[in-house]
Amino acid sequence: MSDFKAKGEISGILAEASTHESDRMKHRWDQEQHSLTHTLVIRDSANVKQGDYLTTAGRTFLVLLCEDPGNLGATGLIYLEERNDLK
């Protein structure tokens, strides 16, 4: 694993993704390698991109996709895969 610099804190609501949501969104990234497990809803926007890692309370998540619904910068959706092989 390569070193990466912390980008700061992101505040939001972390929700476990349902199987239906995972199936509905799988066309948006490489489903063979990654699976949607959680969605993070944030206020404003975050400086993260696909492939970044987010950590909280000893849990690590891979960023699959970031969205800005409405393109207003008021809220954001970050689709995540929880990774147990990284600490």
HUGIBEL-V867249 format. One record per pair of residues at least 24 apart in sequence whose C-alpha atoms are under 10 Angstrom apart, sorted by sequence separation. I is the first residue (numbers start at 1). J is the second residue. D is the distance in whole Angstrom. If there is no record, write none. Layout:
<<I J D> <I J D>>
This chain:
<<14 38 7> <15 39 5> <16 40 9> <37 61 9> <38 62 10> <39 63 10> <44 68 9> <59 83 8> <60 84 7> <62 86 10> <14 39 6> <15 40 6> <37 62 10> <38 63 10> <39 64 10> <59 84 7> <60 85 9> <61 86 9> <13 39 8> <14 40 4> <15 41 8> <36 62 9> <39 65 10> <40 66 9> <41 67 10> <42 68 10> <54 80 9> <58 84 10> <60 86 6> <61 87 10> <12 39 10> <13 40 6> <14 41 7> <35 62 10> <36 63 9> <39 66 10> <45 72 9> <46 73 9> <53 80 9> <54 81 10> <55 82 10> <59 86 8> <60 87 6> <12 40 6> <13 41 5> <14 42 9> <34 62 9> <36 64 8> <44 72 9> <45 73 6> <50 78 9> <52 80 10> <53 81 9> <54 82 9> <55 83 10> <58 86 10> <59 87 7> <11 40 9> <12 41 5> <13 42 7> <34 63 10> <35 64 9> <36 65 10> <44 73 5> <45 74 7> <46 75 9> <49 78 9> <50 79 9> <51 80 10> <53 82 10> <58 87 7> <10 40 10> <11 41 9> <12 42 4> <13 43 9> <34 64 8> <43 73 8> <44 74 4> <45 75 6> <46 76 8> <48 78 9> <50 80 9> <53 83 9> <10 41 10> <11 42 6> <12 43 7> <43 74 6> <44 75 5> <45 76 6> <46 77 9> <55 86 10> <10 42 8> <11 43 7> <12 44 10> <42 74 9> <43 75 4> <44 76 6> <45 77 9> <46 78 9> <55 87 8> <10 43 9> <11 44 10> <31 64 10> <42 75 6> <43 76 6> <44 77 10> <45 78 10> <53 86 9> <10 44 10> <30 64 9> <41 75 7> <42 76 5> <43 77 9> <10 45 9> <11 46 9> <29 64 7> <41 76 6> <42 77 6> <10 46 7> <28 64 9> <29 65 8> <40 76 8> <41 77 5> <42 78 8> <9 46 9> <10 47 9> <28 65 8> <40 77 6> <41 78 7> <8 46 9> <9 47 10> <10 48 10> <39 77 7> <40 78 5> <41 79 9> <7 46 9> <8 47 9> <39 78 6> <40 79 6> <7 47 7> <38 78 9> <39 79 5> <40 80 7> <7 48 8> <38 79 6> <39 80 6> <37 79 8> <38 80 5> <39 81 9> <36 79 7> <37 80 6> <38 81 6> <10 54 9> <35 79 10> <36 80 6> <37 81 5> <38 82 7> <7 52 10> <9 54 9> <10 55 10> <35 80 8> <36 81 5> <37 82 6> <9 55 10> <10 56 10> <34 80 9> <35 81 6> <36 82 8> <37 83 9> <6 53 9> <7 54 9> <9 56 10> <34 81 7> <35 82 9> <4 52 9> <6 54 9> <34 82 10> <4 53 9> <6 55 10> <34 83 10> <25 79 9> <22 79 10> <17 79 9> <12 75 10> <17 80 9> <12 76 9> <13 77 10> <14 78 9> <15 79 10> <16 80 9> <17 81 10> <12 77 9> <14 79 10> <15 80 10> <16 81 10> <12 78 10> <14 80 10> <16 82 10> <1 86 9>>
